[in-house]
Amino acid sequence: MTTKKVTRKKAAPKKTVFDRLEDSVIAVPFKLANKTFLAGLGLFSVIQTELSKQLDKYAKDGEKVRDEIQATFREFRKEIKEEVEDVVEEAKDVTETVRETLKKAA
């Protein structure tokens, strides 16, 4: 007895709803919405990149300004300290002079 091989034809893959409607009037708004969405993503990417560059630039500028302000403040503080030290020395000299004068007067 001989056996006959049964071969089955493979069914074509089922089309998705979108594939079936791809060329119809209904698909046009979906295609437009998809393009709009993708364009929005692309625009967001560009804006994010440019904003990041600008923020980096502003941060560097801010660091420069901060460093300048700190340097100015350090210099100002140094000058004030020197002035205070001079005043203290003068006060010590005056105090010593007053003591000597009071000792001579007594």
C-alpha positions as CSV (number, residue, x, y, z in Angstrom):
1,M,0.0,0.0,0.0
2,T,1.2,3.4,-0.9
3,T,0.7,6.4,1.2
4,K,-0.2,9.7,-0.4
5,K,1.4,12.8,1.0
6,V,-1.1,15.5,1.8
7,T,0.3,18.9,1.3
8,R,-1.4,21.9,2.6
9,K,-1.2,25.3,1.2
10,K,0.0,27.9,3.6
11,A,-2.5,30.6,4.0
12,A,-1.4,34.1,3.2
13,P,-0.6,36.1,6.4
14,K,-3.7,37.9,7.5
15,K,-3.5,41.6,6.9
16,T,-4.0,44.0,9.8
17,V,-6.8,46.4,9.9
18,F,-4.4,49.2,9.0
19,D,-3.0,47.2,6.1
20,R,-6.5,46.5,4.7
21,L,-7.5,50.2,5.0
22,E,-4.1,51.5,3.9
23,D,-5.3,52.7,0.5
24,S,-8.7,53.8,1.6
25,V,-10.0,57.3,2.5
26,I,-10.1,56.3,6.1
27,A,-6.4,55.8,6.3
28,V,-5.5,59.3,5.2
29,P,-6.2,60.9,8.7
30,F,-4.2,58.1,10.4
31,K,-1.2,58.6,8.1
32,L,-1.4,62.3,8.7
33,A,-1.6,61.8,12.4
34,N,1.3,59.4,12.3
35,K,3.4,61.9,10.3
36,T,2.4,64.7,12.7
37,F,3.4,62.6,15.7
38,L,6.7,61.6,14.2
39,A,7.4,65.2,13.2
40,G,6.6,66.3,16.7
41,L,9.1,63.7,18.1
42,G,11.7,65.0,15.7
43,L,11.1,68.6,16.7
44,F,11.2,67.7,20.3
45,S,14.6,66.0,19.8
46,V,16.0,69.1,18.0
47,I,14.7,71.4,20.7
48,Q,16.0,69.2,23.4
49,T,19.5,69.2,21.8
50,E,19.5,72.9,21.2
51,L,18.2,73.7,24.7
52,S,20.9,71.4,26.2
53,K,23.6,73.4,24.2
54,Q,22.1,76.7,25.4
55,L,21.9,75.6,29.0
56,D,25.5,74.4,28.9
57,K,26.5,77.8,27.5
58,Y,24.5,79.6,30.1
59,A,26.0,77.4,32.9
60,K,29.5,78.2,31.7
61,D,28.7,81.9,31.6
62,G,27.2,81.6,35.1
63,E,30.4,79.9,36.4
64,K,32.5,82.7,35.0
65,V,30.3,85.4,36.6
66,R,30.4,83.5,39.9
67,D,34.2,83.2,39.8
68,E,34.5,86.9,39.1
69,I,32.2,87.8,42.0
70,Q,34.1,85.5,44.3
71,A,37.4,86.9,43.3
72,T,36.1,90.5,43.8
73,F,34.6,89.5,47.2
74,R,37.9,87.9,48.3
75,E,39.8,91.0,47.3
76,F,37.3,93.3,49.1
77,R,37.5,91.1,52.2
78,K,41.3,91.3,52.1
79,E,41.3,95.1,51.8
80,I,38.8,95.3,54.7
81,K,41.0,93.0,56.8
82,E,44.0,95.1,56.1
83,E,42.1,98.3,57.0
84,V,40.8,96.7,60.2
85,E,44.3,95.6,61.1
86,D,45.6,99.1,60.6
87,V,42.8,100.6,62.8
88,V,43.6,98.0,65.5
89,E,47.3,98.9,65.4
90,E,46.5,102.6,65.6
91,A,44.1,101.9,68.5
92,K,46.9,99.9,70.3
93,D,49.3,102.8,69.7
94,V,46.8,105.4,71.0
95,T,46.1,103.1,74.0
96,E,49.8,102.9,74.8
97,T,50.2,106.6,74.4
98,V,47.3,107.3,76.8
99,R,48.7,104.8,79.4
100,E,52.1,106.5,79.2
101,T,50.5,109.9,79.5
102,L,48.5,108.8,82.5
103,K,51.5,107.2,84.2
104,K,53.5,110.5,83.7
105,A,50.6,112.5,85.1
106,A,50.2,110.4,88.2
